[in-house]
Amino acid sequence: VMKEVTGNRELYELLHKKSRAETVAEISGMIAHQIRTPLSAISIYLSRLDDSGKENINEVKEKISSNIRHLGKLVE
């Protein structure tokens, strides 16, 4: 009986560790997505900056700044 209880406890601990690892992996993926999205937008805006005339520079700069602020909030 004691051996069975110990085995069940070890199984429970293993499942708990696996569940925590899966949760960490899922959260890491969500964080990576939250970072990757603004970085991609910044990259696009920077390429537009090269193609746009001076009339669009302030708009593009504001969009880049907005994405940088968003990234800053993620790490607060």
N, CA, C and O atoms as a GROMACS GRO file, in nm:
protein
  304
    1VAL      N    1   0.083  -0.119   0.000
    1VAL     CA    2   0.000   0.000   0.000
    1VAL      C    3   0.088   0.126   0.000
    1VAL      O    4   0.061   0.220  -0.074
    2MET      N    5   0.192   0.125   0.083
    2MET     CA    6   0.282   0.241   0.091
    2MET      C    7   0.351   0.266  -0.042
    2MET      O    8   0.369   0.380  -0.084
    3LYS      N    9   0.388   0.158  -0.110
    3LYS     CA   10   0.454   0.170  -0.240
    3LYS      C   11   0.359   0.233  -0.342
    3LYS      O   12   0.401   0.314  -0.424
    4GLU      N   13   0.231   0.196  -0.334
    4GLU     CA   14   0.131   0.252  -0.426
    4GLU      C   15   0.111   0.401  -0.400
    4GLU      O   16   0.100   0.479  -0.494
    5VAL      N   17   0.106   0.441  -0.274
    5VAL     CA   18   0.090   0.582  -0.238
    5VAL      C   19   0.210   0.662  -0.287
    5VAL      O   20   0.193   0.771  -0.342
    6THR      N   21   0.329   0.609  -0.267
    6THR     CA   22   0.450   0.677  -0.313
    6THR      C   23   0.449   0.691  -0.464
    6THR      O   24   0.484   0.796  -0.518
    7GLY      N   25   0.410   0.585  -0.533
    7GLY     CA   26   0.402   0.589  -0.679
    7GLY      C   27   0.300   0.692  -0.727
    7GLY      O   28   0.326   0.764  -0.823
    8ASN      N   29   0.186   0.697  -0.659
    8ASN     CA   30   0.084   0.796  -0.696
    8ASN      C   31   0.134   0.938  -0.672
    8ASN      O   32   0.109   1.028  -0.752
    9ARG      N   33   0.205   0.957  -0.564
    9ARG     CA   34   0.259   1.090  -0.533
    9ARG      C   35   0.361   1.131  -0.638
    9ARG      O   36   0.361   1.245  -0.684
   10GLU      N   37   0.449   1.039  -0.676
   10GLU     CA   38   0.549   1.068  -0.778
   10GLU      C   39   0.482   1.100  -0.912
   10GLU      O   40   0.524   1.191  -0.983
   11LEU      N   41   0.377   1.026  -0.944
   11LEU     CA   42   0.302   1.052  -1.067
   11LEU      C   43   0.238   1.191  -1.062
   11LEU      O   44   0.243   1.266  -1.160
   12TYR      N   45   0.178   1.224  -0.948
   12TYR     CA   46   0.116   1.355  -0.931
   12TYR      C   47   0.220   1.466  -0.948
   12TYR      O   48   0.196   1.564  -1.018
   13GLU      N   49   0.335   1.450  -0.885
   13GLU     CA   50   0.441   1.551  -0.895
   13GLU      C   51   0.491   1.564  -1.038
   13GLU      O   52   0.516   1.675  -1.085
   14LEU      N   53   0.505   1.454  -1.108
   14LEU     CA   54   0.548   1.456  -1.247
   14LEU      C   55   0.446   1.529  -1.335
   14LEU      O   56   0.483   1.612  -1.418
   15LEU      N   57   0.319   1.498  -1.315
   15LEU     CA   58   0.213   1.566  -1.392
   15LEU      C   59   0.208   1.715  -1.360
   15LEU      O   60   0.187   1.797  -1.449
   16HIS      N   61   0.228   1.748  -1.234
   16HIS     CA   62   0.228   1.889  -1.193
   16HIS      C   63   0.344   1.964  -1.258
   16HIS      O   64   0.326   2.075  -1.307
   17LYS      N   65   0.463   1.903  -1.260
   17LYS     CA   66   0.579   1.966  -1.324
   17LYS      C   67   0.556   1.982  -1.474
   17LYS      O   68   0.590   2.085  -1.533
   18LYS      N   69   0.498   1.879  -1.536
   18LYS     CA   70   0.471   1.885  -1.680
   18LYS      C   71   0.371   1.996  -1.709
   18LYS      O   72   0.386   2.071  -1.806
   19SER      N   73   0.269   2.006  -1.627
   19SER     CA   74   0.167   2.109  -1.645
   19SER      C   75   0.229   2.248  -1.631
   19SER      O   76   0.197   2.338  -1.709
   20ARG      N   77   0.316   2.265  -1.533
   20ARG     CA   78   0.382   2.395  -1.514
   20ARG      C   79   0.471   2.426  -1.633
   20ARG      O   80   0.473   2.540  -1.679
   21ALA      N   81   0.542   2.328  -1.684
   21ALA     CA   82   0.630   2.350  -1.799
   21ALA      C   83   0.548   2.388  -1.922
   21ALA      O   84   0.587   2.476  -1.999
   22GLU      N   85   0.434   2.323  -1.940
   22GLU     CA   86   0.347   2.356  -2.054
   22GLU      C   87   0.291   2.497  -2.039
   22GLU      O   88   0.280   2.570  -2.138
   23THR      N   89   0.257   2.536  -1.917
   23THR     CA   90   0.205   2.670  -1.892
   23THR      C   91   0.312   2.774  -1.921
   23THR      O   92   0.285   2.877  -1.983
   24VAL      N   93   0.434   2.749  -1.876
   24VAL     CA   94   0.545   2.841  -1.901
   24VAL      C   95   0.569   2.854  -2.051
   24VAL      O   96   0.591   2.964  -2.101
   25ALA      N   97   0.565   2.743  -2.122
   25ALA     CA   98   0.586   2.746  -2.268
   25ALA      C   99   0.475   2.826  -2.336
   25ALA      O  100   0.502   2.902  -2.429
   26GLU      N  101   0.353   2.808  -2.292
   26GLU     CA  102   0.240   2.881  -2.351
   26GLU      C  103   0.252   3.031  -2.325
   26GLU      O  104   0.232   3.112  -2.415
   27ILE      N  105   0.285   3.068  -2.202
   27ILE     CA  106   0.301   3.209  -2.168
   27ILE      C  107   0.418   3.269  -2.245
   27ILE      O  108   0.410   3.382  -2.292
   28SER      N  109   0.527   3.195  -2.257
   28SER     CA  110   0.642   3.243  -2.334
   28SER      C  111   0.605   3.270  -2.478
   28SER      O  112   0.649   3.369  -2.537
   29GLY      N  113   0.525   3.183  -2.535
   29GLY     CA  114   0.479   3.202  -2.673
   29GLY      C  115   0.394   3.327  -2.687
   29GLY      O  116   0.406   3.400  -2.785
   30MET      N  117   0.307   3.351  -2.590
   30MET     CA  118   0.223   3.470  -2.594
   30MET      C  119   0.307   3.597  -2.580
   30MET      O  120   0.283   3.696  -2.650
   31ILE      N  121   0.405   3.594  -2.491
   31ILE     CA  122   0.493   3.710  -2.473
   31ILE      C  123   0.572   3.735  -2.600
   31ILE      O  124   0.586   3.850  -2.644
   32ALA      N  125   0.624   3.630  -2.660
   32ALA     CA  126   0.700   3.645  -2.785
   32ALA      C  127   0.613   3.708  -2.893
   32ALA      O  128   0.659   3.795  -2.968
   33HIS      N  129   0.488   3.665  -2.901
   33HIS     CA  130   0.397   3.723  -3.000
   33HIS      C  131   0.373   3.871  -2.971
   33HIS      O  132   0.372   3.953  -3.062
   34GLN      N  133   0.354   3.904  -2.843
   34GLN     CA  134   0.330   4.044  -2.805
   34GLN      C  135   0.450   4.133  -2.836
   34GLN      O  136   0.434   4.253  -2.858
   35ILE      N  137   0.568   4.077  -2.837
   35ILE     CA  138   0.689   4.154  -2.870
   35ILE      C  139   0.711   4.156  -3.020
   35ILE      O  140   0.746   4.260  -3.077
   36ARG      N  141   0.691   4.043  -3.084
   36ARG     CA  142   0.716   4.031  -3.227
   36ARG      C  143   0.625   4.122  -3.310
   36ARG      O  144   0.669   4.179  -3.410
   37THR      N  145   0.500   4.137  -3.270
   37THR     CA  146   0.404   4.217  -3.347
   37THR      C  147   0.446   4.363  -3.359
   37THR      O  148   0.452   4.415  -3.470
   38PRO      N  149   0.477   4.433  -3.247
   38PRO     CA  150   0.521   4.572  -3.262
   38PRO      C  151   0.656   4.584  -3.334
   38PRO      O  152   0.679   4.680  -3.406
   39LEU      N  153   0.743   4.486  -3.315
   39LEU     CA  154   0.872   4.492  -3.385
   39LEU      C  155   0.851   4.481  -3.536
   39LEU      O  156   0.918   4.549  -3.614
   40SER      N  157   0.759   4.395  -3.577
   40SER     CA  158   0.729   4.383  -3.720
   40SER      C  159   0.670   4.513  -3.773
   40SER      O  160   0.705   4.558  -3.882
   41ALA      N  161   0.581   4.573  -3.696
   41ALA     CA  162   0.522   4.700  -3.737
   41ALA      C  163   0.629   4.808  -3.750
   41ALA      O  164   0.629   4.885  -3.846
   42ILE      N  165   0.719   4.814  -3.654
   42ILE     CA  166   0.828   4.913  -3.659
   42ILE      C  167   0.911   4.892  -3.785
   42ILE      O  168   0.948   4.988  -3.852
   43SER      N  169   0.940   4.768  -3.816
   43SER     CA  170   1.018   4.737  -3.936
   43SER      C  171   0.946   4.786  -4.062
   43SER      O  172   1.008   4.842  -4.152
   44ILE      N  173   0.817   4.762  -4.067
   44ILE     CA  174   0.738   4.807  -4.182
   44ILE      C  175   0.738   4.959  -4.191
   44ILE      O  176   0.757   5.016  -4.299
   45TYR      N  177   0.717   5.025  -4.077
   45TYR     CA  178   0.716   5.172  -4.078
   45TYR      C  179   0.851   5.229  -4.119
   45TYR      O  180   0.857   5.330  -4.189
   46LEU      N  181   0.958   5.165  -4.075
   46LEU     CA  182   1.092   5.212  -4.114
   46LEU      C  183   1.112   5.198  -4.265
   46LEU      O  184   1.172   5.286  -4.327
   47SER      N  185   1.064   5.090  -4.322
   47SER     CA  186   1.078   5.075  -4.467
   47SER      C  187   0.992   5.178  -4.540
   47SER      O  188   1.030   5.227  -4.647
   48ARG      N  189   0.876   5.210  -4.484
   48ARG     CA  190   0.792   5.315  -4.543
   48ARG      C  191   0.860   5.451  -4.534
   48ARG      O  192   0.842   5.536  -4.622
   49LEU      N  193   0.936   5.470  -4.429
   49LEU     CA  194   1.005   5.598  -4.410
   49LEU      C  195   1.101   5.623  -4.525
   49LEU      O  196   1.114   5.736  -4.572
   50ASP      N  197   1.166   5.519  -4.571
   50ASP     CA  198   1.257   5.532  -4.685
   50ASP      C  199   1.181   5.568  -4.813
   50ASP      O  200   1.231   5.643  -4.897
   51ASP      N  201   1.059   5.514  -4.826
   51ASP     CA  202   0.981   5.533  -4.949
   51ASP      C  203   0.895   5.659  -4.947
   51ASP      O  204   0.854   5.708  -5.052
   52SER      N  205   0.868   5.711  -4.828
   52SER     CA  206   0.774   5.822  -4.819
   52SER      C  207   0.845   5.956  -4.832
   52SER      O  208   0.965   5.968  -4.808
   53GLY      N  209   0.768   6.053  -4.870
   53GLY     CA  210   0.823   6.188  -4.877
   53GLY      C  211   0.823   6.252  -4.740
   53GLY      O  212   0.780   6.191  -4.642
   54LYS      N  213   0.870   6.372  -4.733
   54LYS     CA  214   0.879   6.441  -4.605
   54LYS      C  215   0.743   6.463  -4.540
   54LYS      O  216   0.734   6.476  -4.418
   55GLU      N  217   0.637   6.466  -4.620
   55GLU     CA  218   0.504   6.491  -4.566
   55GLU      C  219   0.456   6.377  -4.474
   55GLU      O  220   0.373   6.401  -4.387
   56ASN      N  221   0.507   6.257  -4.493
   56ASN     CA  222   0.464   6.142  -4.412
   56ASN      C  223   0.560   6.109  -4.298
   56ASN      O  224   0.532   6.020  -4.218
   57ILE      N  225   0.670   6.178  -4.290
   57ILE     CA  226   0.771   6.142  -4.190
   57ILE      C  227   0.716   6.151  -4.048
   57ILE      O  228   0.738   6.060  -3.968
   58ASN      N  229   0.644   6.258  -4.016
   58ASN     CA  230   0.592   6.272  -3.879
   58ASN      C  231   0.491   6.163  -3.845
   58ASN      O  232   0.489   6.114  -3.732
   59GLU      N  233   0.408   6.126  -3.941
   59GLU     CA  234   0.311   6.019  -3.918
   59GLU      C  235   0.382   5.886  -3.890
   59GLU      O  236   0.346   5.814  -3.797
   60VAL      N  237   0.481   5.856  -3.970
   60VAL     CA  238   0.556   5.730  -3.953
   60VAL      C  239   0.632   5.732  -3.821
   60VAL      O  240   0.636   5.632  -3.751
   61LYS      N  241   0.692   5.845  -3.787
   61LYS     CA  242   0.764   5.856  -3.660
   61LYS      C  243   0.670   5.834  -3.542
   61LYS      O  244   0.707   5.769  -3.445
   62GLU      N  245   0.548   5.888  -3.550
   62GLU     CA  246   0.451   5.870  -3.442
   62GLU      C  247   0.410   5.723  -3.430
   62GLU      O  248   0.395   5.672  -3.319
   63LYS      N  249   0.390   5.656  -3.541
   63LYS     CA  250   0.353   5.514  -3.536
   63LYS      C  251   0.466   5.430  -3.478
   63LYS      O  252   0.442   5.337  -3.401
   64ILE      N  253   0.589   5.463  -3.512
   64ILE     CA  254   0.704   5.392  -3.455
   64ILE      C  255   0.710   5.418  -3.306
   64ILE      O  256   0.729   5.325  -3.227
   65SER      N  257   0.694   5.544  -3.266
   65SER     CA  258   0.697   5.579  -3.123
   65SER      C  259   0.587   5.507  -3.047
   65SER      O  260   0.608   5.461  -2.935
   66SER      N  261   0.469   5.498  -3.107
   66SER     CA  262   0.357   5.429  -3.043
   66SER      C  263   0.390   5.282  -3.018
   66SER      O  264   0.359   5.229  -2.911
   67ASN      N  265   0.451   5.217  -3.115
   67ASN     CA  266   0.488   5.076  -3.098
   67ASN      C  267   0.598   5.059  -2.995
   67ASN      O  268   0.600   4.961  -2.921
   68ILE      N  269   0.690   5.153  -2.989
   68ILE     CA  270   0.795   5.147  -2.888
   68ILE      C  271   0.734   5.165  -2.748
   68ILE      O  272   0.774   5.096  -2.655
   69ARG      N  273   0.639   5.256  -2.734
   69ARG     CA  274   0.571   5.274  -2.605
   69ARG      C  275   0.498   5.145  -2.565
   69ARG      O  276   0.500   5.106  -2.449
   70HIS      N  277   0.435   5.082  -2.663
   70HIS     CA  278   0.366   4.956  -2.636
   70HIS      C  279   0.464   4.850  -2.584
   70HIS      O  280   0.434   4.779  -2.488
   71LEU      N  281   0.579   4.840  -2.646
   71LEU     CA  282   0.682   4.745  -2.600
   71LEU      C  283   0.726   4.780  -2.459
   71LEU      O  284   0.747   4.691  -2.376
   72GLY      N  285   0.742   4.908  -2.432
   72GLY     CA  286   0.781   4.952  -2.298
   72GLY      C  287   0.681   4.910  -2.192
   72GLY      O  288   0.719   4.869  -2.082
   73LYS      N  289   0.552   4.920  -2.225
   73LYS     CA  290   0.448   4.880  -2.130
   73LYS      C  291   0.451   4.730  -2.103
   73LYS      O  292   0.417   4.685  -1.994
   74LEU      N  293   0.491   4.653  -2.202
   74LEU     CA  294   0.497   4.507  -2.184
   74LEU      C  295   0.598   4.466  -2.078
   74LEU      O  296   0.580   4.365  -2.010
   75VAL      N  297   0.704   4.544  -2.065
   75VAL     CA  298   0.810   4.504  -1.973
   75VAL      C  299   0.805   4.579  -1.840
   75VAL      O  300   0.894   4.563  -1.756
   76GLU      N  301   0.702   4.660  -1.820
   76GLU     CA  302   0.689   4.731  -1.692
   76GLU      C  303   0.655   4.636  -1.581
   76GLU      O  304   0.640   4.678  -1.466
   0.00000   0.00000   0.00000
